[in-house]
Amino acid sequence: MTRWQLEYDPAAKKELAKLDKTKALQVAEYLNEVCKLEDPASRGHSMTGPLAGLHRYQLGQLRILVKIKRNIVTVFVLSIGRRDTIYK
């Protein structure tokens, strides 16, 4: 079973730090669960349009945008935010 690496864009780290501690912990636990999967794309949804090539996970009102880099077995977190602002 492959263990996927988890990396954060610097902007995503700042967004995670702005969340209250409970939500930040939920996001971290969720992403750790995703990295334990054989295929992290099996959860969430693939994006279309201008965000094609990215993947989205939903955690309550929060959305987590990631790029799944299969060649280096990495889930790269690009952005974390509320659904009303993350896609802008």
C-alpha positions in Angstrom: 0.0 0.0 0.0 1.4 3.4 -1.1 1.6 6.2 1.4 1.1 9.5 -0.3 3.2 12.5 0.8 1.3 15.7 1.8 2.8 19.1 0.9 1.3 22.6 1.3 1.6 25.6 -0.8 2.8 28.6 1.4 -0.6 30.3 0.8 -2.4 27.2 1.9 -0.3 27.0 5.1 -1.4 30.6 5.9 -5.0 29.8 5.2 -4.8 26.8 7.5 -3.2 28.9 10.3 -6.1 31.4 10.1 -8.6 28.7 10.9 -9.6 28.0 14.5 -7.7 25.2 16.0 -10.6 22.7 15.9 -11.2 23.2 12.2 -7.4 23.2 11.4 -7.1 19.9 13.2 -10.1 18.4 11.3 -8.5 19.5 8.0 -5.1 18.0 9.0 -6.8 14.7 10.0 -8.9 14.5 6.9 -5.8 15.1 4.6 -3.9 12.4 6.5 -6.7 10.0 5.9 -6.7 10.9 2.2 -2.9 10.2 2.0 -3.5 6.7 3.4 -5.7 5.8 0.5 -4.4 3.9 -2.5 -5.8 6.6 -4.8 -6.5 10.0 -3.2 -8.7 10.9 -6.2 -11.2 8.3 -5.1 -12.5 10.9 -2.6 -13.7 14.3 -3.5 -14.3 15.6 -7.1 -12.2 16.5 -10.1 -12.5 20.2 -11.1 -13.5 21.4 -14.5 -13.1 24.6 -16.4 -10.3 27.0 -15.4 -9.5 24.7 -12.4 -9.2 21.5 -14.5 -6.5 19.3 -13.3 -7.2 20.1 -9.7 -9.1 18.0 -7.2 -11.5 19.3 -4.4 -12.3 17.9 -1.0 -15.3 19.1 1.0 -15.2 19.3 4.7 -18.4 21.0 5.9 -18.3 24.6 4.6 -14.6 24.3 3.8 -13.1 23.3 0.5 -9.6 22.0 0.0 -8.1 22.4 -3.4 -5.3 20.0 -4.2 -3.1 18.9 -7.1 -2.5 15.1 -7.1 1.0 14.6 -8.4 1.0 10.9 -9.3 4.6 10.8 -10.6 6.0 11.8 -7.2 3.2 10.3 -5.1 2.2 13.6 -3.5 -1.0 15.4 -2.6 -0.1 19.1 -2.9 -2.6 21.4 -1.1 -3.1 24.6 -3.0 -5.8 26.4 -1.1 -8.1 26.0 1.9 -11.2 28.2 2.4 -14.9 28.6 2.6 -16.9 27.6 -0.4 -18.1 31.1 -1.1 -14.6 32.5 -1.5 -12.2 29.7 -2.6 -13.1 29.6 -6.3 -12.5 33.3 -6.9 
